[in-house]
Amino acid sequence: MVPAELRYTKDHEWIRVEGDEAVVGITQYAADQLGDIVFVELPDAGRSLDQHATFGVVESVKAVSDLFAPVAGEVTETNGDLAGTPEVVNTDPYGAGWMLRVRLTDPAQVEGLLDASAYEQLTAGG
């Protein structure tokens, strides 16, 4: 299931715009591919992110994967709950498994991301 109201990257991150901020996480597809997530490393609030730059790491029983910023901005908050319960990313990636909030530098960058239909085609190999 790919929520229609979100935008997506080819690296399997999602973004939900809320005013001048955006919430970022990884997709269900990414969580399924990684397997059981055991550790999430996120940046500190106040850090500036460049679009497409690495902002953290997610570690699973299968692999360690970098996380890439879908847009440029300043981190305003990270999901501190993931330190103690990283598995929430597997069970609720679009809800409680969110990773960070970013104050958007350039809201137009969101328009350049994939919509749900394009992301579904990407993950279906189309």
N, C-alpha and C positions, 0 to 999 in steps of 0.2 A: 504494500500500500504506500503510495507516494502522495502526501498531502498536496492538494492543488494550490493552496494559498502561499506556499513557500517557493523560494528560488534555490537552485542547486548548482554545484560546481562539478566539473568532470572528475575532480578528486574525491567526490562523495561527501562534501559538506553541504549543509543546508543553512538558509538564512531566512529569518522572519523579521521584517521591518516593523518597528513600533515607534512612530514619530521620527525623531532624529537619531534613534538608536536601532540596533538590530541584534537579535539573538542568533547565536551560531551553534551548530552541533554537527554530528555526523549522521548519515542516513541509516535507515534500517538495513539497506543493502550492505553498506560498509560494515556495520556491526555484525551482520550475519557472516560476511566473508572473514572477518577477524576472528570470530569465535568468542569464547569467554574472555571478556575484558577484565584485566586484573590491576591495571594502573593507568591513571590519566595525569599527565603533566601539563599544566596550564600557565600562562603568563600572569604576572602581577597586574593588578589594576593600575592604570596610568601609563602602561606601555603603549607606544604607538606601533601600529601594524601597517605594513605595506600590502597592497592587494597581491595575492598569490604567494606571499612569504610564509615561511613556517612559523606557526604560533605555539606549537606544543607537540606532544607525543602521546599516542595511545598504545598501550602494551596489552597484548592478549596472550593466551596460552600458545598461539600459533606464530605470532609476529609482533614486531614493533613497527609502528607506522607514524610518519610525520603528519601533522595537521596543518592545513594551509588556509590562510585567511581569504574568504571569498571577496572581501572588500577592504579598502584601507580605512583606518580609523583608530580611535583611542579606546583601549579596553577600560570599561567602566566597572565591570563586575565579572567575577568568575564563579562557577558553581562549586563552592566549597564542599558540598555534600559528596562530590565524586571522589574526594580523597579517601573517605571511609567506605564508600559503596560504589566503586567504579562499574560494577555489574549493571547498574541502572541504565547505562548507555545501551546495553543489550536489550533490556526489557522495555524501556520507554525512551528511545532516542529522540523523539520529537517533543517530549514533554519534560519529565523530571531529569532526563539525561542530557539536557542542554549543557553547553560548555562555557560560553562567555557572552557578555553583552558588549557591544562596540558602539561608540558614538561615531556616526558616519562622517568621513571627510568629504566624500563625493557621492551623494545618493544616486547619481546617474549610473554608477558602477553596477548597481543592483539590476538595472535593465539589461545589462550585458550577460547576466547569468542565465542558466537554463530554466525554462519553466517545467512544470511537472511532466508534461507530455514528452518534451525533449529528453528529460532525465530518464523516463521510463524506456525510451528508445535506446539510450546509451546503455542502460543496465541489461537490456534484452539482447544486446549485441548488435542493435540496428543502428 
